[in-house]
Amino acid sequence: MNDPHERKEGVGEAMPRGERLHICPLTDRVGLEVAGEVSLPTHMAWEQALERVVQRPHDSYHFELSALTFIDMAGVTALAMTARSLNGGQRLVLESPPPALSRVLEMFWPDLSAIEVATT
């Protein structure tokens, strides 16, 4: 468990192999780069990351998701609830999310204007 690739970024607890979630701050804009899977073993790290990001007073929070391989319904729900908690014109910008994430958001939260999906 001393392998740095076996750790959740920003949380510091070791994770079993195959259940990885890497979360790093973006260097060029406010937000996070997320890689791996959001599933039952990684929900706590995901929700903590969402809480920390929205506590920063910025108009938009970027999530670079091109390396996100899976997000379950609870993870998408946490994202949607976070977006609903934003003030005024604040928004979450999802960059290159997995297609399933975009479909679930469209299906269950079609009028959630606080989330912008940017496919670059």
ABEGO torsion letter per residue (X at the ends): XABAAABBBGAGBBBBBGBBBBBBBBAABBEBBBBEBBBAAAAAAAAAAAAAAAABBBABBBBBAAABABBBAAAAAAAAAAAAABBEABBBBBBGBBAAAAAAAAAABAABAABBBBBX
